Every structure is written in structure tokens, then in C-alpha cells.
Amino acid sequence: MILAQNRTALVSIYLSPEQLSDRNSTALYAAKELRYYLDRMTCASFQIEEAKANTSGIYIGDISGIDTADLGEDGFRIVTDGERLCIAGGNRGVIYGVYEFLETLGCRFFTHNCEKIPTVTDLAVGEYNIRQVPRIEYREHSYA
């Protein structure tokens, strides 16, 4: 699936109407993060829109037809379904899924103010079928 070509976005990022209208939605936050980094990578302008049936694009959050059973709060799935790229997951999991997807595209997030974002004029993605569920919910770093 081609996401951007010649610095032009060919797909949109889709959310459900509920997620789009809820300013505190983690799916909306994840979609904005995805848009920000895709825009930086491709110099294209991706749009966040209300989900449409059978439209090619990137779908974030609750997606019909995508099995999200047993993902918990932090688990996620990244799958391609025809001409749809779907990133679904738990409350925090959908955000983790977006960052995992960006990392498959070459983005690297080292610290909160150190990252490496590749620049590409044409961006295409292949087939995805990723499912991740963390074994632990919380970890803490203690540096002295």
C-alpha cells in the first residue's frame, strides 16, 4: 500500500466518530502523533478524518473485524486488511502500536528530545501482522 508519493499523502488517518470527538481519546492522540511523524518523513500533509467503510487508509483504535481480545491496556495489533492498515489496541496500546509502526519505517526514539526520523518522498508499506502484549504492566528506571 502506498501512503505517500512525490510528497503527497495518498491516504488519510481514520478514527471512529467517538474517538474523533473526544479530545482526551488516546486514539486521537495516537493519530496526531502518527500524522506528525508521517508529515515529517514525507513532507506530505496527512489528514485525520472520520472512518469510512471500505476506504483505503490508516485506521486507528477500535476497528471492526480486527481481533483485539486479550490485548489488555498495553497490547496492540498492527495488521493490513486489504488496502487498510489497522493499528488497534488497548488504552495505551494504541499509542504503543503507532510508535512500533513508525519504528518499522525507520524512526528511532532515543529519548524525549533525541530522535531520528528518516526523510522519504515516496512511502509504501507491505503486509503487517504484528501482535504484542507486554508481560509486565509497569517498570521504573532509577538512575542515581
WOURJO-V881854 format. One record per residue. N is the residue number from 0. RES is the residue in three letters. PHI is phi in degrees with one decimal (* if undefined). BURIAL is I if it has 9 or more other C-alpha atoms within 8 Angstrom, else O. Layout:
BEGIN
n={N	N}
res={RES	RES}
phi={PHI	PHI}
burial={BURIAL	BURIAL}
END
This chain:
BEGIN
n={0	1	2	3	4	5	6	7	8	9	10	11	12	13	14	15	16	17	18	19	20	21	22	23	24	25	26	27	28	29	30	31	32	33	34	35	36	37	38	39	40	41	42	43	44	45	46	47	48	49	50	51	52	53	54	55	56	57	58	59	60	61	62	63	64	65	66	67	68	69	70	71	72	73	74	75	76	77	78	79	80	81	82	83	84	85	86	87	88	89	90	91	92	93	94	95	96	97	98	99	100	101	102	103	104	105	106	107	108	109	110	111	112	113	114	115	116	117	118	119	120	121	122	123	124	125	126	127	128	129	130	131	132	133	134	135	136	137	138	139	140	141	142	143}
res={MET	ILE	LEU	ALA	GLN	ASN	ARG	THR	ALA	LEU	VAL	SER	ILE	TYR	LEU	SER	PRO	GLU	GLN	LEU	SER	ASP	ARG	ASN	SER	THR	ALA	LEU	TYR	ALA	ALA	LYS	GLU	LEU	ARG	TYR	TYR	LEU	ASP	ARG	MET	THR	CYS	ALA	SER	PHE	GLN	ILE	GLU	GLU	ALA	LYS	ALA	ASN	THR	SER	GLY	ILE	TYR	ILE	GLY	ASP	ILE	SER	GLY	ILE	ASP	THR	ALA	ASP	LEU	GLY	GLU	ASP	GLY	PHE	ARG	ILE	VAL	THR	ASP	GLY	GLU	ARG	LEU	CYS	ILE	ALA	GLY	GLY	ASN	ARG	GLY	VAL	ILE	TYR	GLY	VAL	TYR	GLU	PHE	LEU	GLU	THR	LEU	GLY	CYS	ARG	PHE	PHE	THR	HIS	ASN	CYS	GLU	LYS	ILE	PRO	THR	VAL	THR	ASP	LEU	ALA	VAL	GLY	GLU	TYR	ASN	ILE	ARG	GLN	VAL	PRO	ARG	ILE	GLU	TYR	ARG	GLU	HIS	SER	TYR	ALA}
phi={*	-94.2	-91.2	-147.8	-145.4	55.5	62.0	-127.6	-71.7	-103.0	-134.2	-113.5	-102.5	-113.0	-128.9	-69.1	-57.2	-65.3	-68.2	-68.3	-87.3	-90.6	-65.0	-97.3	-68.2	-68.8	-65.9	-65.9	-60.2	-61.2	-64.5	-67.2	-63.4	-60.1	-60.1	-57.2	-74.7	-64.6	-60.2	-65.1	-66.8	-106.9	59.0	-105.5	-113.7	-85.6	-107.6	-103.7	-134.6	-71.7	-57.5	-124.5	-67.9	56.0	-110.8	-69.7	158.5	-107.0	-107.9	-119.3	94.8	-73.9	-126.8	-66.9	89.4	-107.2	-72.5	-116.4	-62.7	64.2	-87.4	68.4	-74.9	-106.2	-78.4	-152.3	-130.2	-123.6	-137.9	-102.1	-134.2	68.4	-98.7	-115.3	-103.6	-115.8	-121.3	-124.1	174.2	-70.4	-53.5	-87.7	-58.9	-65.3	-69.7	-61.2	-62.9	-63.8	-65.5	-62.3	-59.9	-61.1	-67.1	-67.3	-89.7	108.6	-71.5	-131.7	-116.5	-86.5	-142.7	-65.0	-127.9	-138.4	-143.9	-123.5	-118.0	-69.9	-112.4	-138.3	-88.9	-119.6	-128.0	-125.1	-124.6	-94.6	-80.5	-126.7	-152.9	-110.6	-134.2	-131.1	-133.1	-61.7	-78.7	-120.1	-92.0	-140.7	-143.2	-135.7	-100.8	-126.2	-105.2	-100.7}
burial={O	I	I	I	I	O	I	I	I	O	I	I	I	I	I	I	O	O	I	I	O	O	O	O	I	I	I	I	I	I	I	I	I	I	I	O	I	I	I	I	I	I	I	I	O	I	O	I	I	I	I	O	O	O	O	O	I	I	I	I	I	O	I	O	O	O	O	I	O	O	I	I	I	I	I	I	I	I	I	I	O	O	I	I	I	I	I	I	I	I	I	I	I	I	I	I	I	I	I	O	I	I	I	O	O	O	I	O	O	O	O	O	O	O	I	O	I	O	O	O	I	I	I	O	O	O	O	O	O	O	O	O	I	O	O	O	O	O	O	O	O	O	O	O}
END
